[in-house]
């Protein structure tokens, strides 16, 4: 792991070094998500966050299961019971 130093500039701006931007695939205009965990600032792209969410769902949902189909079925059943 390579460590880089940066300064917080006017308005709270921090420049992410080019090497890190390349490693993370951050291009100009990419939307990122920032969060603080364990006293550290973490940054990831929206694309990375979506992929992580998909991985988490895959752990709990069987292969070939359609959550959309299950939701539609549940809604139809609820409507039928009303």
PyMOL Python script that loads the backbone (N, CA, C, O; Angstrom):
from pymol import cmd

cmd.read_pdbstr("""\
ATOM      1  N   UNK A   1       0.849  -1.173   0.000  1.00  0.00           N
ATOM      2  CA  UNK A   1       0.000   0.000   0.000  1.00  0.00           C
ATOM      3  C   UNK A   1       0.896   1.238   0.000  1.00  0.00           C
ATOM      4  O   UNK A   1       1.802   1.360   0.825  1.00  0.00           O
ATOM      5  N   UNK A   2       0.636   2.144  -0.924  1.00  0.00           N
ATOM      6  CA  UNK A   2       1.370   3.396  -1.010  1.00  0.00           C
ATOM      7  C   UNK A   2       0.596   4.470  -0.267  1.00  0.00           C
ATOM      8  O   UNK A   2      -0.626   4.561  -0.386  1.00  0.00           O
ATOM      9  N   UNK A   3       1.302   5.270   0.488  1.00  0.00           N
ATOM     10  CA  UNK A   3       0.669   6.354   1.233  1.00  0.00           C
ATOM     11  C   UNK A   3       1.005   7.678   0.557  1.00  0.00           C
ATOM     12  O   UNK A   3       2.141   7.906   0.139  1.00  0.00           O
ATOM     13  N   UNK A   4       0.008   8.542   0.456  1.00  0.00           N
ATOM     14  CA  UNK A   4       0.175   9.869  -0.138  1.00  0.00           C
ATOM     15  C   UNK A   4      -0.274  10.908   0.870  1.00  0.00           C
ATOM     16  O   UNK A   4      -1.124  10.646   1.722  1.00  0.00           O
ATOM     17  N   UNK A   5       0.306  12.080   0.761  1.00  0.00           N
ATOM     18  CA  UNK A   5      -0.122  13.199   1.591  1.00  0.00           C
ATOM     19  C   UNK A   5      -0.820  14.215   0.713  1.00  0.00           C
ATOM     20  O   UNK A   5      -0.475  14.392  -0.455  1.00  0.00           O
ATOM     21  N   UNK A   6      -1.801  14.876   1.288  1.00  0.00           N
ATOM     22  CA  UNK A   6      -2.528  15.933   0.581  1.00  0.00           C
ATOM     23  C   UNK A   6      -2.920  16.981   1.614  1.00  0.00           C
ATOM     24  O   UNK A   6      -2.930  16.719   2.816  1.00  0.00           O
ATOM     25  N   UNK A   7      -3.241  18.164   1.125  1.00  0.00           N
ATOM     26  CA  UNK A   7      -3.687  19.242   2.009  1.00  0.00           C
ATOM     27  C   UNK A   7      -5.151  19.542   1.727  1.00  0.00           C
ATOM     28  O   UNK A   7      -5.633  19.424   0.600  1.00  0.00           O
ATOM     29  N   UNK A   8      -5.829  19.930   2.781  1.00  0.00           N
ATOM     30  CA  UNK A   8      -7.198  20.401   2.634  1.00  0.00           C
ATOM     31  C   UNK A   8      -7.103  21.866   2.232  1.00  0.00           C
ATOM     32  O   UNK A   8      -6.538  22.683   2.959  1.00  0.00           O
ATOM     33  N   UNK A   9      -7.660  22.191   1.073  1.00  0.00           N
ATOM     34  CA  UNK A   9      -7.580  23.553   0.538  1.00  0.00           C
ATOM     35  C   UNK A   9      -8.840  24.335   0.884  1.00  0.00           C
ATOM     36  O   UNK A   9      -9.735  23.848   1.575  1.00  0.00           O
ATOM     37  N   UNK A  10      -8.879  25.542   0.388  1.00  0.00           N
ATOM     38  CA  UNK A  10     -10.025  26.426   0.559  1.00  0.00           C
ATOM     39  C   UNK A  10     -11.309  25.684   0.210  1.00  0.00           C
ATOM     40  O   UNK A  10     -11.374  24.974  -0.793  1.00  0.00           O
ATOM     41  N   UNK A  11     -12.303  25.849   1.027  1.00  0.00           N
ATOM     42  CA  UNK A  11     -13.598  25.228   0.756  1.00  0.00           C
ATOM     43  C   UNK A  11     -13.631  23.730   1.017  1.00  0.00           C
ATOM     44  O   UNK A  11     -14.581  23.054   0.623  1.00  0.00           O
ATOM     45  N   UNK A  12     -12.594  23.198   1.684  1.00  0.00           N
ATOM     46  CA  UNK A  12     -12.584  21.776   2.016  1.00  0.00           C
ATOM     47  C   UNK A  12     -12.131  20.877   0.882  1.00  0.00           C
ATOM     48  O   UNK A  12     -12.289  19.659   0.966  1.00  0.00           O
ATOM     49  N   UNK A  13     -11.576  21.439  -0.167  1.00  0.00           N
ATOM     50  CA  UNK A  13     -11.152  20.635  -1.323  1.00  0.00           C
ATOM     51  C   UNK A  13      -9.873  19.860  -1.023  1.00  0.00           C
ATOM     52  O   UNK A  13      -8.938  20.370  -0.406  1.00  0.00           O
ATOM     53  N   UNK A  14      -9.866  18.599  -1.486  1.00  0.00           N
ATOM     54  CA  UNK A  14      -8.686  17.752  -1.393  1.00  0.00           C
ATOM     55  C   UNK A  14      -8.452  17.177  -2.785  1.00  0.00           C
ATOM     56  O   UNK A  14      -9.375  16.645  -3.402  1.00  0.00           O
ATOM     57  N   UNK A  15      -7.231  17.280  -3.275  1.00  0.00           N
ATOM     58  CA  UNK A  15      -6.896  16.719  -4.584  1.00  0.00           C
ATOM     59  C   UNK A  15      -6.457  15.277  -4.374  1.00  0.00           C
ATOM     60  O   UNK A  15      -5.551  15.000  -3.589  1.00  0.00           O
ATOM     61  N   UNK A  16      -7.108  14.368  -5.082  1.00  0.00           N
ATOM     62  CA  UNK A  16      -6.731  12.954  -5.027  1.00  0.00           C
ATOM     63  C   UNK A  16      -5.577  12.769  -6.014  1.00  0.00           C
ATOM     64  O   UNK A  16      -5.728  13.067  -7.198  1.00  0.00           O
ATOM     65  N   UNK A  17      -4.439  12.287  -5.548  1.00  0.00           N
ATOM     66  CA  UNK A  17      -3.297  12.115  -6.450  1.00  0.00           C
ATOM     67  C   UNK A  17      -3.644  11.241  -7.663  1.00  0.00           C
ATOM     68  O   UNK A  17      -4.464  10.326  -7.574  1.00  0.00           O
ATOM     69  N   UNK A  18      -3.000  11.544  -8.794  1.00  0.00           N
ATOM     70  CA  UNK A  18      -3.284  10.856 -10.057  1.00  0.00           C
ATOM     71  C   UNK A  18      -3.140   9.344  -9.933  1.00  0.00           C
ATOM     72  O   UNK A  18      -3.953   8.602 -10.485  1.00  0.00           O
ATOM     73  N   UNK A  19      -2.126   8.877  -9.223  1.00  0.00           N
ATOM     74  CA  UNK A  19      -1.911   7.436  -9.076  1.00  0.00           C
ATOM     75  C   UNK A  19      -3.121   6.757  -8.425  1.00  0.00           C
ATOM     76  O   UNK A  19      -3.543   5.683  -8.853  1.00  0.00           O
ATOM     77  N   UNK A  20      -3.668   7.387  -7.401  1.00  0.00           N
ATOM     78  CA  UNK A  20      -4.837   6.827  -6.716  1.00  0.00           C
ATOM     79  C   UNK A  20      -6.059   6.891  -7.624  1.00  0.00           C
ATOM     80  O   UNK A  20      -6.840   5.940  -7.676  1.00  0.00           O
ATOM     81  N   UNK A  21      -6.235   8.007  -8.345  1.00  0.00           N
ATOM     82  CA  UNK A  21      -7.374   8.117  -9.271  1.00  0.00           C
ATOM     83  C   UNK A  21      -7.317   7.004 -10.316  1.00  0.00           C
ATOM     84  O   UNK A  21      -8.345   6.419 -10.657  1.00  0.00           O
ATOM     85  N   UNK A  22      -6.121   6.712 -10.824  1.00  0.00           N
ATOM     86  CA  UNK A  22      -5.969   5.631 -11.810  1.00  0.00           C
ATOM     87  C   UNK A  22      -6.324   4.283 -11.182  1.00  0.00           C
ATOM     88  O   UNK A  22      -7.050   3.490 -11.783  1.00  0.00           O
ATOM     89  N   UNK A  23      -5.822   4.024  -9.990  1.00  0.00           N
ATOM     90  CA  UNK A  23      -6.093   2.750  -9.311  1.00  0.00           C
ATOM     91  C   UNK A  23      -7.587   2.537  -9.099  1.00  0.00           C
ATOM     92  O   UNK A  23      -8.087   1.420  -9.240  1.00  0.00           O
ATOM     93  N   UNK A  24      -8.294   3.606  -8.762  1.00  0.00           N
ATOM     94  CA  UNK A  24      -9.729   3.508  -8.467  1.00  0.00           C
ATOM     95  C   UNK A  24     -10.606   3.703  -9.698  1.00  0.00           C
ATOM     96  O   UNK A  24     -11.818   3.498  -9.637  1.00  0.00           O
ATOM     97  N   UNK A  25     -10.004   4.095 -10.804  1.00  0.00           N
ATOM     98  CA  UNK A  25     -10.775   4.325 -12.017  1.00  0.00           C
ATOM     99  C   UNK A  25     -11.595   5.602 -11.967  1.00  0.00           C
ATOM    100  O   UNK A  25     -12.625   5.707 -12.634  1.00  0.00           O
ATOM    101  N   UNK A  26     -11.151   6.564 -11.187  1.00  0.00           N
ATOM    102  CA  UNK A  26     -11.871   7.833 -11.067  1.00  0.00           C
ATOM    103  C   UNK A  26     -11.503   8.736 -12.239  1.00  0.00           C
ATOM    104  O   UNK A  26     -10.354   9.157 -12.371  1.00  0.00           O
ATOM    105  N   UNK A  27     -12.467   9.025 -13.074  1.00  0.00           N
ATOM    106  CA  UNK A  27     -12.315   9.940 -14.200  1.00  0.00           C
ATOM    107  C   UNK A  27     -12.985  11.264 -13.819  1.00  0.00           C
ATOM    108  O   UNK A  27     -13.828  11.284 -12.921  1.00  0.00           O
ATOM    109  N   UNK A  28     -12.631  12.357 -14.477  1.00  0.00           N
ATOM    110  CA  UNK A  28     -13.311  13.622 -14.185  1.00  0.00           C
ATOM    111  C   UNK A  28     -14.827  13.471 -14.337  1.00  0.00           C
ATOM    112  O   UNK A  28     -15.315  12.916 -15.321  1.00  0.00           O
ATOM    113  N   UNK A  29     -15.543  13.965 -13.362  1.00  0.00           N
ATOM    114  CA  UNK A  29     -16.999  13.922 -13.400  1.00  0.00           C
ATOM    115  C   UNK A  29     -17.611  12.684 -12.759  1.00  0.00           C
ATOM    116  O   UNK A  29     -18.831  12.605 -12.619  1.00  0.00           O
ATOM    117  N   UNK A  30     -16.777  11.707 -12.361  1.00  0.00           N
ATOM    118  CA  UNK A  30     -17.321  10.496 -11.734  1.00  0.00           C
ATOM    119  C   UNK A  30     -17.963  10.886 -10.403  1.00  0.00           C
ATOM    120  O   UNK A  30     -17.423  11.695  -9.649  1.00  0.00           O
ATOM    121  N   UNK A  31     -19.115  10.299 -10.133  1.00  0.00           N
ATOM    122  CA  UNK A  31     -19.818  10.577  -8.882  1.00  0.00           C
ATOM    123  C   UNK A  31     -19.279   9.639  -7.808  1.00  0.00           C
ATOM    124  O   UNK A  31     -19.142   8.438  -8.038  1.00  0.00           O
ATOM    125  N   UNK A  32     -18.975  10.188  -6.639  1.00  0.00           N
ATOM    126  CA  UNK A  32     -18.415   9.382  -5.558  1.00  0.00           C
ATOM    127  C   UNK A  32     -19.285   9.451  -4.313  1.00  0.00           C
ATOM    128  O   UNK A  32     -20.100  10.357  -4.141  1.00  0.00           O
ATOM    129  N   UNK A  33     -19.083   8.469  -3.460  1.00  0.00           N
ATOM    130  CA  UNK A  33     -19.768   8.404  -2.169  1.00  0.00           C
ATOM    131  C   UNK A  33     -18.695   8.529  -1.097  1.00  0.00           C
ATOM    132  O   UNK A  33     -17.680   7.834  -1.137  1.00  0.00           O
ATOM    133  N   UNK A  34     -18.927   9.418  -0.143  1.00  0.00           N
ATOM    134  CA  UNK A  34     -18.005   9.621   0.967  1.00  0.00           C
ATOM    135  C   UNK A  34     -18.688   9.172   2.243  1.00  0.00           C
ATOM    136  O   UNK A  34     -19.869   9.444   2.457  1.00  0.00           O
ATOM    137  N   UNK A  35     -17.933   8.478   3.092  1.00  0.00           N
ATOM    138  CA  UNK A  35     -18.471   8.187   4.411  1.00  0.00           C
ATOM    139  C   UNK A  35     -17.324   8.118   5.405  1.00  0.00           C
ATOM    140  O   UNK A  35     -16.169   7.907   5.036  1.00  0.00           O
ATOM    141  N   UNK A  36     -17.663   8.299   6.658  1.00  0.00           N
ATOM    142  CA  UNK A  36     -16.682   8.238   7.727  1.00  0.00           C
ATOM    143  C   UNK A  36     -16.955   6.955   8.504  1.00  0.00           C
ATOM    144  O   UNK A  36     -18.072   6.711   8.961  1.00  0.00           O
ATOM    145  N   UNK A  37     -15.902   6.136   8.644  1.00  0.00           N
ATOM    146  CA  UNK A  37     -16.012   4.885   9.393  1.00  0.00           C
ATOM    147  C   UNK A  37     -14.744   4.730  10.217  1.00  0.00           C
ATOM    148  O   UNK A  37     -13.637   4.863   9.694  1.00  0.00           O
ATOM    149  N   UNK A  38     -14.902   4.455  11.476  1.00  0.00           N
ATOM    150  CA  UNK A  38     -13.759   4.277  12.376  1.00  0.00           C
ATOM    151  C   UNK A  38     -12.808   5.471  12.329  1.00  0.00           C
ATOM    152  O   UNK A  38     -11.590   5.304  12.396  1.00  0.00           O
ATOM    153  N   UNK A  39     -13.367   6.668  12.214  1.00  0.00           N
ATOM    154  CA  UNK A  39     -12.563   7.882  12.208  1.00  0.00           C
ATOM    155  C   UNK A  39     -11.793   8.124  10.921  1.00  0.00           C
ATOM    156  O   UNK A  39     -10.906   8.976  10.882  1.00  0.00           O
ATOM    157  N   UNK A  40     -12.125   7.380   9.857  1.00  0.00           N
ATOM    158  CA  UNK A  40     -11.442   7.537   8.574  1.00  0.00           C
ATOM    159  C   UNK A  40     -12.435   7.943   7.501  1.00  0.00           C
ATOM    160  O   UNK A  40     -13.589   7.514   7.508  1.00  0.00           O
ATOM    161  N   UNK A  41     -11.968   8.781   6.573  1.00  0.00           N
ATOM    162  CA  UNK A  41     -12.780   9.155   5.420  1.00  0.00           C
ATOM    163  C   UNK A  41     -12.586   8.085   4.352  1.00  0.00           C
ATOM    164  O   UNK A  41     -11.457   7.754   3.989  1.00  0.00           O
ATOM    165  N   UNK A  42     -13.681   7.553   3.860  1.00  0.00           N
ATOM    166  CA  UNK A  42     -13.627   6.553   2.797  1.00  0.00           C
ATOM    167  C   UNK A  42     -14.348   7.094   1.583  1.00  0.00           C
ATOM    168  O   UNK A  42     -15.404   7.717   1.694  1.00  0.00           O
ATOM    169  N   UNK A  43     -13.765   6.847   0.421  1.00  0.00           N
ATOM    170  CA  UNK A  43     -14.321   7.359  -0.829  1.00  0.00           C
ATOM    171  C   UNK A  43     -14.380   6.225  -1.835  1.00  0.00           C
ATOM    172  O   UNK A  43     -13.427   5.461  -1.987  1.00  0.00           O
ATOM    173  N   UNK A  44     -15.512   6.125  -2.519  1.00  0.00           N
ATOM    174  CA  UNK A  44     -15.659   5.122  -3.576  1.00  0.00           C
ATOM    175  C   UNK A  44     -16.633   5.656  -4.608  1.00  0.00           C
ATOM    176  O   UNK A  44     -17.448   6.532  -4.318  1.00  0.00           O
ATOM    177  N   UNK A  45     -16.543   5.129  -5.791  1.00  0.00           N
ATOM    178  CA  UNK A  45     -17.448   5.579  -6.839  1.00  0.00           C
ATOM    179  C   UNK A  45     -18.826   4.963  -6.606  1.00  0.00           C
ATOM    180  O   UNK A  45     -18.959   3.948  -5.921  1.00  0.00           O
ATOM    181  N   UNK A  46     -19.835   5.586  -7.179  1.00  0.00           N
ATOM    182  CA  UNK A  46     -21.190   5.035  -7.095  1.00  0.00           C
ATOM    183  C   UNK A  46     -21.196   3.642  -7.714  1.00  0.00           C
ATOM    184  O   UNK A  46     -21.846   2.731  -7.201  1.00  0.00           O
ATOM    185  N   UNK A  47     -20.463   3.477  -8.828  1.00  0.00           N
ATOM    186  CA  UNK A  47     -20.372   2.171  -9.485  1.00  0.00           C
ATOM    187  C   UNK A  47     -19.818   1.116  -8.527  1.00  0.00           C
ATOM    188  O   UNK A  47     -20.335   0.000  -8.468  1.00  0.00           O
ATOM    189  N   UNK A  48     -18.768   1.464  -7.777  1.00  0.00           N
ATOM    190  CA  UNK A  48     -18.188   0.539  -6.808  1.00  0.00           C
ATOM    191  C   UNK A  48     -19.183   0.211  -5.692  1.00  0.00           C
ATOM    192  O   UNK A  48     -19.271  -0.935  -5.250  1.00  0.00           O
ATOM    193  N   UNK A  49     -19.923   1.210  -5.246  1.00  0.00           N
ATOM    194  CA  UNK A  49     -20.915   0.996  -4.189  1.00  0.00           C
ATOM    195  C   UNK A  49     -22.025   0.073  -4.668  1.00  0.00           C
ATOM    196  O   UNK A  49     -22.470  -0.799  -3.921  1.00  0.00           O
ATOM    197  N   UNK A  50     -22.473   0.253  -5.896  1.00  0.00           N
ATOM    198  CA  UNK A  50     -23.529  -0.612  -6.445  1.00  0.00           C
ATOM    199  C   UNK A  50     -23.021  -2.045  -6.561  1.00  0.00           C
ATOM    200  O   UNK A  50     -23.742  -2.985  -6.228  1.00  0.00           O
ATOM    201  N   UNK A  51     -21.789  -2.220  -7.029  1.00  0.00           N
ATOM    202  CA  UNK A  51     -21.225  -3.562  -7.154  1.00  0.00           C
ATOM    203  C   UNK A  51     -21.109  -4.231  -5.789  1.00  0.00           C
ATOM    204  O   UNK A  51     -21.377  -5.425  -5.657  1.00  0.00           O
ATOM    205  N   UNK A  52     -20.714  -3.470  -4.779  1.00  0.00           N
ATOM    206  CA  UNK A  52     -20.621  -4.015  -3.416  1.00  0.00           C
ATOM    207  C   UNK A  52     -22.003  -4.435  -2.918  1.00  0.00           C
ATOM    208  O   UNK A  52     -22.138  -5.488  -2.293  1.00  0.00           O
ATOM    209  N   UNK A  53     -23.016  -3.637  -3.184  1.00  0.00           N
ATOM    210  CA  UNK A  53     -24.383  -3.986  -2.777  1.00  0.00           C
ATOM    211  C   UNK A  53     -24.829  -5.266  -3.479  1.00  0.00           C
ATOM    212  O   UNK A  53     -25.456  -6.127  -2.861  1.00  0.00           O
ATOM    213  N   UNK A  54     -24.510  -5.392  -4.761  1.00  0.00           N
ATOM    214  CA  UNK A  54     -24.857  -6.615  -5.495  1.00  0.00           C
ATOM    215  C   UNK A  54     -24.191  -7.841  -4.880  1.00  0.00           C
ATOM    216  O   UNK A  54     -24.818  -8.893  -4.754  1.00  0.00           O
ATOM    217  N   UNK A  55     -22.921  -7.706  -4.497  1.00  0.00           N
ATOM    218  CA  UNK A  55     -22.210  -8.812  -3.864  1.00  0.00           C
ATOM    219  C   UNK A  55     -22.894  -9.236  -2.567  1.00  0.00           C
ATOM    220  O   UNK A  55     -23.049 -10.427  -2.298  1.00  0.00           O
ATOM    221  N   UNK A  56     -23.302  -8.248  -1.766  1.00  0.00           N
ATOM    222  CA  UNK A  56     -23.981  -8.552  -0.506  1.00  0.00           C
ATOM    223  C   UNK A  56     -25.304  -9.270  -0.740  1.00  0.00           C
ATOM    224  O   UNK A  56     -25.639 -10.214  -0.024  1.00  0.00           O
ATOM    225  N   UNK A  57     -26.053  -8.824  -1.739  1.00  0.00           N
ATOM    226  CA  UNK A  57     -27.338  -9.459  -2.046  1.00  0.00           C
ATOM    227  C   UNK A  57     -27.116 -10.890  -2.519  1.00  0.00           C
ATOM    228  O   UNK A  57     -27.852 -11.793  -2.124  1.00  0.00           O
ATOM    229  N   UNK A  58     -26.100 -11.106  -3.368  1.00  0.00           N
ATOM    230  CA  UNK A  58     -25.816 -12.454  -3.883  1.00  0.00           C
ATOM    231  C   UNK A  58     -25.556 -13.455  -2.770  1.00  0.00           C
ATOM    232  O   UNK A  58     -25.863 -14.639  -2.911  1.00  0.00           O
ATOM    233  N   UNK A  59     -24.991 -12.983  -1.665  1.00  0.00           N
ATOM    234  CA  UNK A  59     -24.713 -13.879  -0.533  1.00  0.00           C
ATOM    235  C   UNK A  59     -25.996 -14.429   0.091  1.00  0.00           C
ATOM    236  O   UNK A  59     -26.001 -15.527   0.648  1.00  0.00           O
ATOM    237  N   UNK A  60     -27.086 -13.657  -0.004  1.00  0.00           N
ATOM    238  CA  UNK A  60     -28.320 -14.002   0.704  1.00  0.00           C
ATOM    239  C   UNK A  60     -29.461 -14.427  -0.209  1.00  0.00           C
ATOM    240  O   UNK A  60     -30.508 -14.863   0.271  1.00  0.00           O
ATOM    241  N   UNK A  61     -29.275 -14.308  -1.502  1.00  0.00           N
ATOM    242  CA  UNK A  61     -30.339 -14.654  -2.446  1.00  0.00           C
ATOM    243  C   UNK A  61     -29.813 -15.758  -3.349  1.00  0.00           C
ATOM    244  O   UNK A  61     -28.730 -15.646  -3.925  1.00  0.00           O
ATOM    245  N   UNK A  62     -30.582 -16.807  -3.462  1.00  0.00           N
ATOM    246  CA  UNK A  62     -30.154 -17.943  -4.268  1.00  0.00           C
ATOM    247  C   UNK A  62     -29.994 -17.594  -5.738  1.00  0.00           C
ATOM    248  O   UNK A  62     -30.641 -16.682  -6.253  1.00  0.00           O
ATOM    249  N   UNK A  63     -29.113 -18.344  -6.408  1.00  0.00           N
ATOM    250  CA  UNK A  63     -28.882 -18.173  -7.845  1.00  0.00           C
ATOM    251  C   UNK A  63     -30.187 -18.399  -8.603  1.00  0.00           C
ATOM    252  O   UNK A  63     -30.914 -19.352  -8.322  1.00  0.00           O
ATOM    253  N   UNK A  64     -30.476 -17.543  -9.540  1.00  0.00           N
ATOM    254  CA  UNK A  64     -31.683 -17.683 -10.349  1.00  0.00           C
ATOM    255  C   UNK A  64     -32.936 -17.110  -9.705  1.00  0.00           C
ATOM    256  O   UNK A  64     -34.013 -17.162 -10.297  1.00  0.00           O
ATOM    257  N   UNK A  65     -32.810 -16.564  -8.498  1.00  0.00           N
ATOM    258  CA  UNK A  65     -33.957 -15.966  -7.814  1.00  0.00           C
ATOM    259  C   UNK A  65     -34.127 -14.532  -8.291  1.00  0.00           C
ATOM    260  O   UNK A  65     -33.168 -13.760  -8.331  1.00  0.00           O
ATOM    261  N   UNK A  66     -35.355 -14.185  -8.651  1.00  0.00           N
ATOM    262  CA  UNK A  66     -35.640 -12.820  -9.073  1.00  0.00           C
ATOM    263  C   UNK A  66     -36.385 -12.112  -7.950  1.00  0.00           C
ATOM    264  O   UNK A  66     -37.542 -12.421  -7.664  1.00  0.00           O
ATOM    265  N   UNK A  67     -35.712 -11.164  -7.322  1.00  0.00           N
ATOM    266  CA  UNK A  67     -36.361 -10.411  -6.249  1.00  0.00           C
ATOM    267  C   UNK A  67     -37.522  -9.583  -6.781  1.00  0.00           C
ATOM    268  O   UNK A  67     -38.516  -9.387  -6.083  1.00  0.00           O
ATOM    269  N   UNK A  68     -37.403  -9.101  -8.004  1.00  0.00           N
ATOM    270  CA  UNK A  68     -38.497  -8.331  -8.609  1.00  0.00           C
ATOM    271  C   UNK A  68     -39.725  -9.213  -8.774  1.00  0.00           C
ATOM    272  O   UNK A  68     -40.837  -8.793  -8.455  1.00  0.00           O
ATOM    273  N   UNK A  69     -39.534 -10.438  -9.272  1.00  0.00           N
ATOM    274  CA  UNK A  69     -40.662 -11.352  -9.438  1.00  0.00           C
ATOM    275  C   UNK A  69     -41.294 -11.695  -8.090  1.00  0.00           C
ATOM    276  O   UNK A  69     -42.517 -11.774  -7.978  1.00  0.00           O
ATOM    277  N   UNK A  70     -40.469 -11.895  -7.078  1.00  0.00           N
ATOM    278  CA  UNK A  70     -40.995 -12.191  -5.746  1.00  0.00           C
ATOM    279  C   UNK A  70     -41.811 -11.017  -5.205  1.00  0.00           C
ATOM    280  O   UNK A  70     -42.874 -11.221  -4.619  1.00  0.00           O
ATOM    281  N   UNK A  71     -41.330  -9.808  -5.396  1.00  0.00           N
ATOM    282  CA  UNK A  71     -42.045  -8.621  -4.934  1.00  0.00           C
ATOM    283  C   UNK A  71     -43.384  -8.488  -5.652  1.00  0.00           C
ATOM    284  O   UNK A  71     -44.405  -8.221  -5.020  1.00  0.00           O
ATOM    285  N   UNK A  72     -43.382  -8.672  -6.955  1.00  0.00           N
ATOM    286  CA  UNK A  72     -44.626  -8.578  -7.732  1.00  0.00           C
ATOM    287  C   UNK A  72     -45.619  -9.621  -7.251  1.00  0.00           C
ATOM    288  O   UNK A  72     -46.803  -9.329  -7.087  1.00  0.00           O
ATOM    289  N   UNK A  73     -45.140 -10.825  -7.028  1.00  0.00           N
ATOM    290  CA  UNK A  73     -46.013 -11.894  -6.539  1.00  0.00           C
ATOM    291  C   UNK A  73     -46.607 -11.541  -5.178  1.00  0.00           C
ATOM    292  O   UNK A  73     -47.798 -11.740  -4.942  1.00  0.00           O
ATOM    293  N   UNK A  74     -45.770 -11.016  -4.287  1.00  0.00           N
ATOM    294  CA  UNK A  74     -46.264 -10.607  -2.964  1.00  0.00           C
ATOM    295  C   UNK A  74     -47.305  -9.504  -3.079  1.00  0.00           C
ATOM    296  O   UNK A  74     -48.307  -9.527  -2.365  1.00  0.00           O
ATOM    297  N   UNK A  75     -47.084  -8.545  -3.961  1.00  0.00           N
ATOM    298  CA  UNK A  75     -48.044  -7.453  -4.144  1.00  0.00           C
ATOM    299  C   UNK A  75     -49.362  -7.971  -4.703  1.00  0.00           C
ATOM    300  O   UNK A  75     -50.434  -7.538  -4.278  1.00  0.00           O
ATOM    301  N   UNK A  76     -49.286  -8.889  -5.649  1.00  0.00           N
ATOM    302  CA  UNK A  76     -50.522  -9.481  -6.201  1.00  0.00           C
ATOM    303  C   UNK A  76     -51.292 -10.222  -5.111  1.00  0.00           C
ATOM    304  O   UNK A  76     -52.516 -10.120  -5.032  1.00  0.00           O
ATOM    305  N   UNK A  77     -50.582 -10.958  -4.281  1.00  0.00           N
ATOM    306  CA  UNK A  77     -51.221 -11.693  -3.184  1.00  0.00           C
ATOM    307  C   UNK A  77     -51.861 -10.721  -2.195  1.00  0.00           C
ATOM    308  O   UNK A  77     -52.983 -10.949  -1.743  1.00  0.00           O
ATOM    309  N   UNK A  78     -51.167  -9.652  -1.859  1.00  0.00           N
ATOM    310  CA  UNK A  78     -51.700  -8.660  -0.927  1.00  0.00           C
ATOM    311  C   UNK A  78     -52.951  -8.000  -1.520  1.00  0.00           C
ATOM    312  O   UNK A  78     -53.933  -7.780  -0.810  1.00  0.00           O
ATOM    313  N   UNK A  79     -52.917  -7.687  -2.806  1.00  0.00           N
ATOM    314  CA  UNK A  79     -54.080  -7.071  -3.463  1.00  0.00           C
ATOM    315  C   UNK A  79     -55.258  -8.042  -3.481  1.00  0.00           C
ATOM    316  O   UNK A  79     -56.405  -7.634  -3.299  1.00  0.00           O
ATOM    317  N   UNK A  80     -54.976  -9.313  -3.698  1.00  0.00           N
ATOM    318  CA  UNK A  80     -56.037 -10.316  -3.720  1.00  0.00           C
ATOM    319  C   UNK A  80     -56.720 -10.427  -2.360  1.00  0.00           C
ATOM    320  O   UNK A  80     -57.928 -10.657  -2.291  1.00  0.00           O
ATOM    321  N   UNK A  81     -55.966 -10.268  -1.291  1.00  0.00           N
ATOM    322  CA  UNK A  81     -56.495 -10.412   0.069  1.00  0.00           C
ATOM    323  C   UNK A  81     -57.254  -9.172   0.546  1.00  0.00           C
ATOM    324  O   UNK A  81     -57.961  -9.224   1.552  1.00  0.00           O
ATOM    325  N   UNK A  82     -57.108  -8.070  -0.168  1.00  0.00           N
ATOM    326  CA  UNK A  82     -57.799  -6.834   0.265  1.00  0.00           C
ATOM    327  C   UNK A  82     -59.265  -6.861  -0.041  1.00  0.00           C
ATOM    328  O   UNK A  82     -59.977  -5.903   0.260  1.00  0.00           O
TER     329      UNK A  82
END
""", "prot")
cmd.dss("prot")
cmd.show_as("cartoon", "prot")
cmd.util.cbc("prot")
cmd.orient("prot")
